[in-house]
C-alpha cells in the first residue's frame, strides 16, 4: 500500500482559490471565478443576478480562442450550477 505525506499534500492545496465571496448584489463567486471574470473584463459587480454574469460570458465567447473559451466555460458551468442549487425551489 502506498503511503502519502499528508503535510506535503495539504501544503499543495490552494484553499483560497475556492473561497466564496459575496458581490455587492449578493452573488457568490469563488476567488478563482472572480480572477477569471476580471481577466476578461466582465463586470460581475454590476450584475444583479448570476444569470446576468452568464449572459456577459456568452456575449464574449465568440471572440476568444479555444483555451480562453475552455477557461470561461468552466467558470460559467460553476456559476450556473451554484445558481441552480441556490435559487431552485425544492
Buried (B, 14 or more C-beta within 10 A) or exposed (E): EEEEEEEEEEEEEEEEEEEEEEBEEEBBBBBBBBEBBEEBEBEBEEBEEBBBBBEBBEEBBEEBEEEBBEBBBEBBEBBBEBBEEEEEEE
